[in-house]
Amino acid sequence: MAAVGSSRKNNWILIVILLCGIVIGGLLGTLATHVSFLSWLGYGQTFGLTSPLVLDLGIFVLTFGLTITINIASIIGLVIGIIAYRFI
């Protein structure tokens, strides 16, 4: 029974490490665009619902939108997160 709990914990740890790697990598990629020899880290693509979907129901208005920005540094952060997880 203990093995089931530990595998769930490992999956959550993996997800948290990967999200941290993506977020930190994306932040560093954004900051690196201002440095001439590191500007390639900020190269990336944005995709998703660029103009939000609006649902007006009279009483309240719901607005849906999602954009994802991926750059080279966030991909590197993802890879570093996978490598770090394997050593934990």
Backbone hydrogen bonds in HBPLUS format (Angstrom, degrees):
<---DONOR---> <-ACCEPTOR-->    atom                        ^
c    i                          cat <-CA-CA->   ^        H-A-AA   ^      H-
h    n   atom  resd res      DA  || num        DHA   H-A  angle D-A-AA Bond
n    s   type  num  typ     dist DA aas  dist angle  dist       angle   num
A0006-SER N   A0002-ALA O   3.14 MM   4  6.35 157.1  2.20 148.5 154.7     1
A0007-SER N   A0003-ALA O   3.06 MM   4  6.18 147.5  2.16 141.0 148.9     2
A0008-ARG N   A0004-VAL O   3.15 MM   4  6.41 154.0  2.22 147.1 153.7     3
A0009-LYS N   A0005-GLY O   3.04 MM   4  6.25 157.6  2.09 143.6 149.9     4
A0010-ASN N   A0006-SER O   2.91 MM   4  6.11 152.9  1.98 141.7 149.1     5
A0011-ASN N   A0007-SER O   3.00 MM   4  6.22 149.8  2.09 142.0 149.6     6
A0012-TRP N   A0008-ARG O   3.00 MM   4  6.33 157.7  2.05 151.3 156.9     7
A0013-ILE N   A0009-LYS O   2.88 MM   4  6.11 156.1  1.94 149.5 156.7     8
A0014-LEU N   A0010-ASN O   2.91 MM   4  6.08 154.1  1.97 143.5 150.5     9
A0015-ILE N   A0011-ASN O   3.01 MM   4  6.29 161.1  2.04 148.4 152.7    10
A0016-VAL N   A0012-TRP O   2.97 MM   4  6.17 164.9  1.99 151.2 155.1    11
A0017-ILE N   A0013-ILE O   2.91 MM   4  6.05 163.6  1.94 151.5 156.2    12
A0018-LEU N   A0014-LEU O   2.91 MM   4  6.09 162.4  1.95 152.4 157.3    13
A0019-LEU N   A0015-ILE O   2.93 MM   4  6.11 162.2  1.96 150.5 155.4    14
A0020-CYS N   A0016-VAL O   2.92 MM   4  6.09 157.3  1.97 147.6 154.1    15
A0021-GLY N   A0017-ILE O   2.93 MM   4  6.13 156.9  1.98 146.8 153.3    16
A0022-ILE N   A0018-LEU O   2.95 MM   4  6.19 156.2  2.01 149.0 155.1    17
A0023-VAL N   A0019-LEU O   2.92 MM   4  6.08 166.9  1.94 151.3 155.0    18
A0024-ILE N   A0020-CYS O   2.90 MM   4  5.92 170.5  1.91 152.8 156.0    19
A0025-GLY N   A0021-GLY O   2.93 MM   4  5.79 153.8  2.00 136.4 144.9    20
A0026-GLY N   A0022-ILE O   2.85 MM   4  5.94 154.9  1.92 143.1 150.5    21
A0027-LEU N   A0023-VAL O   2.94 MM   4  6.15 155.0  2.00 147.3 154.0    22
A0028-LEU N   A0024-ILE O   2.91 MM   4  6.15 164.3  1.93 151.0 155.2    23
A0029-GLY N   A0025-GLY O   2.82 MM   4  5.99 149.1  1.92 144.7 154.0    24
A0030-THR N   A0026-GLY O   2.97 MM   4  6.17 149.1  2.06 142.2 149.8    25
A0031-LEU N   A0027-LEU O   2.94 MM   4  6.24 158.5  1.99 150.4 156.5    26
A0032-ALA N   A0028-LEU O   2.84 MM   4  5.90 142.5  1.98 140.7 151.2    27
A0035-VAL N   A0032-ALA O   3.12 MM   3  5.29 159.8  2.16 108.1 114.4    28
A0038-LEU N   A0035-VAL O   3.18 MM   3  5.38 147.0  2.29 106.2 116.0    29
A0041-LEU N   A0038-LEU O   3.06 MM   3  5.83 160.7  2.10 122.2 127.3    30
A0042-GLY N   A0039-SER O   3.15 MM   3  5.61 150.3  2.25 110.1 117.8    31
A0043-TYR N   A0040-TRP O   3.33 MM   3  5.35 162.7  2.36 102.0 107.0    32
A0073-ALA N   A0041-LEU O   3.16 MM  32  5.07 152.6  2.24 147.1 139.0    33
A0072-ILE N   A0043-TYR O   3.07 MM  29  6.04 142.1  2.22 154.6 161.8    34
A0045-GLN N   A0070-ILE O   2.82 MM  25  5.51 147.3  1.93 157.1 164.0    35
A0070-ILE N   A0045-GLN O   2.93 MM  25  5.51 166.9  1.95 162.4 162.0    36
A0047-PHE N   A0068-ILE O   2.96 MM  21  5.51 158.7  2.00 151.0 156.3    37
A0068-ILE N   A0047-PHE O   2.80 MM  21  5.51 166.5  1.82 166.9 171.2    38
A0049-LEU N   A0066-LEU O   2.68 MM  17  5.28 141.0  1.83 159.7 163.9    39
A0053-LEU N   A0064-PHE O   2.71 MM  11  5.00 148.4  1.81 156.6 159.8    40
A0064-PHE N   A0053-LEU O   2.73 MM  11  5.00 170.6  1.74 155.4 158.0    41
A0055-LEU N   A0062-LEU O   2.71 MM   7  5.02 170.8  1.72 159.7 162.9    42
A0062-LEU N   A0055-LEU O   2.83 MM   7  5.02 169.5  1.85 149.4 149.2    43
A0057-LEU N   A0060-PHE O   3.03 MM   3  5.60 162.1  2.06 159.8 161.9    44
A0074-SER N   A0071-ASN O   3.16 MM   3  5.42 124.2  2.49 101.3 114.6    45
A0075-ILE N   A0071-ASN O   3.22 MM   4  6.57 150.3  2.31 150.3 158.6    46
A0076-ILE N   A0072-ILE O   3.00 MM   4  6.31 155.9  2.06 149.6 156.5    47
A0077-GLY N   A0073-ALA O   2.87 MM   4  6.08 152.8  1.94 142.8 150.7    48
A0078-LEU N   A0074-SER O   2.94 MM   4  6.13 144.1  2.07 137.3 146.5    49
A0079-VAL N   A0075-ILE O   3.04 MM   4  6.34 157.5  2.09 148.6 153.7    50
A0080-ILE N   A0076-ILE O   2.92 MM   4  6.18 160.1  1.96 151.2 156.9    51
A0081-GLY N   A0077-GLY O   2.92 MM   4  6.06 147.6  2.02 139.5 148.5    52
A0082-ILE N   A0078-LEU O   3.02 MM   4  6.34 150.1  2.11 146.1 153.5    53
A0083-ILE N   A0079-VAL O   2.99 MM   4  6.28 161.2  2.03 151.1 156.0    54
A0084-ALA N   A0080-ILE O   2.84 MM   4  6.01 157.6  1.88 147.2 153.8    55
A0085-TYR N   A0081-GLY O   2.96 MM   4  6.09 151.9  2.04 142.8 150.0    56
A0086-ARG N   A0082-ILE O   3.19 MM   4  6.43 148.0  2.30 143.5 151.1    57
A0087-PHE N   A0084-ALA O   3.17 MM   3  5.32 136.9  2.37  99.2 110.6    58
A0088-ILE N   A0085-TYR O   3.23 MM   3  5.20 152.9  2.30  99.4 107.4    59
